[in-house]
Amino acid sequence: MTQKLFASFLLLGMVLSCGEEAYRNTIPYARVNFIINLNGADHELNNLLAFKVYTEEDRRRKDDRMGYAGLLVVTGAEGMLYAYDCSCPFEDSKAVRVEPDSNGTARCPHCGSIFRTIFGLGTPESGPATEPLQIYRVIDLQNGTFQIIN
């Protein structure tokens, strides 16, 4: 009886451990909470492949938080908004920020890694980086307003 019970628990543990890998931060954790308004201050993000960088100096409310090295918000190829941390995961430094381009990529000025930003994954295309840019959630609050959080 105890062998059957042990075997059942062992089998259950094996099945449960086969799930998806847990979400990982690619850079040190820093809180993110920021509101984007496409009908106001952030209207340029209405254009495909548009991007905007926000740093602590761009705070609009007392509780705004910009992540580790700032926020990079991109309007993807299909019109979706994507948000990333500006920190290069290879450099792992607040001082080294990726520089976005209108071709849907962002480049690290220090290590030269290039990341694809227009599909919401921030995957490295070239350079020494093997991890993607840190991704943040973009929540549609309706009427052109979006909240970026982690």
N, C-alpha and C positions, 0 to 999 in steps of 0.2 A: 504494500500500500504506500509506504513512504517513498519507495523508488519511483512509483508512478507519479506521485505528487511532485517529487523533485524533478523528474523528467518533464512534467507539464510546465513547471516554473522556468526551467531551462529553455524550453522551446518558446515560451511566451517572451522571455527576455531576448532571445535571438531575433524573433520577429519584430519586436518593438525597436530594436537597435538598428534595423535596416531602413529606417525612415530617412528623410532628407537631412542633409548636413545643416547644423545650426547656423544662423545668420552670424557673420563675423564682421567686425570692424576692420578696415584695412589701415586705419590710422588711429591714434589715441582718441578715446571717446570725448566728445564735447557736445553739450546740449544744443539743439536746433529748434527754433520756434520763430517763424517769420511769415508775414502775410504779404502776398503778391496781389496787386490790383491791376488787371489788364485794361480796365476802363479809366485808369488814372496814371499814377506815377510810373507804372511798368508797361505802358501801352506798346512800347517797341517789341515786347515779347509776343505780340499778336502775329508777327511775321514768321514764316517758316525759316528755320535755321538761325533765328535770332538768339542772342545770348546776352546775359547781364551778370556782372559780378557784384556781390554785396559783401562788405566788410563791416566790422564793428562801427565804423564811422557812418554807415548807412542806416543805423538803427532808427526806427520811427516811433517805437513804443518802448516803454521802460522794460518790458519783459521779452523783447526781441533778443534772440540768440542766433549767432551765425556759424556755429560749428567750430571746428578746430582752426582752420585758416581762412574762413570765409566761404560764402556760397557762390556756386556757379549754377545759374538757372539757364536752361537751354530749351528752345522750342524745337522739338524733333521733327523728322521728315514727315510724319503723319499728323503734325499739329499738337501733339501731346507735350506737356511741360515735364521736364526732368530736372532734378536738383542733385548736385554733387558737392562734395567738399573741395575746395581749391587746393588742398594739400596733395602733393604727389606721394603716392603710397611707397614709392621706392626711397625717396628722400626722407619721408616721415618727419617733416619740419614745418612749423608754422610760417617760417620765413621764406620757404620755397613754394611758390604758388604756380599752378599750371596757368597757362595763358591760352584762352579760347580763341578760335578762329571761325570765320563765317563758313568754312567748309565742313563743319560738324565734327571738328576735332579740338583737342586741347593739348598743348605741348608743355612739358616741363623745361624751363630755361636752364636748369642745372644739369640734369642727367640726359636730357634729350628725348625722353620717352614721349610717345604720342598716344593719346587715348581717344577712342571713338565715343562721342557724346550724344549723337542724334537718335540712338535707339534705346536709351535708358539704362544701359549697362556699364558704360564708362570703361570698356575693355581696352587693354593695352594693344596697340597695333605694332609698335616698334619700340626699340630702346631696351634698357635693362629691366624695366618694371615688368613684373609677372602678375601683380594683383591689380584689379580694377580700381578706379576712383571710388571713394566712399559715396554710396548712394543714400539719398534721403527721400522720405515719402512726401508726395505732393497730393494734398487732399483738395478736391473741388468743393468749395463752399458755396458755389453758384453765383450767378451774376458777374462773372469775370474775376471772382476773388478766389485765391488759392492759399492754403496754409502749408508750409514746409515744416516737417517735424522729423525727429528720429525716435 
